[in-house]
C-alpha cells in the first residue's frame, strides 16, 4: 500500500474509534428527546376566538418572518416549550403569523386578509412581536417586541399571559 492510502485508512479507523468511544461514554437516551410540536398558523382566528372565549383565555399572536434568527429563538426556546407543557393548555392559545409570506389570515371577524396587512392592526414594526388579545381581537397588554433579555423573557411572557387571563376573567364576572 502506498503512504497516502495508509494515512487515509488510519484516519478513517481513528475517526470510527472516536465515534464508537464517544457513543459509549455519552449514550443517547431516546426517551429524553423532546416531542415534536408546531405552532399553528393563524388560519382561522374567528374559530380560535370561540375556543378562547369558552376557556376564558387570551390568544397569543406570534408575528414572525422566515429568516429572522430572533423569531427562531422565541419559537424554539419559549413558545414551543409552552406548547409541550400541558399547564399552558388552560392559559393561552398560541398562533403564528408570518408576515413575509403571502399567507392569508381569517381575522376575528371571519374576513380573509393578507398577513402583513393584518399585522398593521397591531402596529407590528419589528419581529418577533407577541400580542395578547381577547376573543374580539382587542389587545390586552402592550405587545412584546423583540427580545430584550433572554434571561427574563420567559418571566415577561408569563406575566403578560397571567395579566391577560386576569383581565379576561374579571370582565367575564361583570
Secondary structure, 3 states (H helix, E strand, C coil): CCHHHHHHHHHHHHHHHHHHHHHHHCCCCHHHCCCCCCCCECCEHHHHHHHHHHHCCEEEEEEECCCCHHHHHHHHHHHHHHHHCHHHHHCEEEEEEECCCCCEEECCCCCEEEHHHHHHCCCCCCCCEEEEECCCCCECCCCEECCCCHHHHHHHHHHHHHHHHHHHHHHHCC
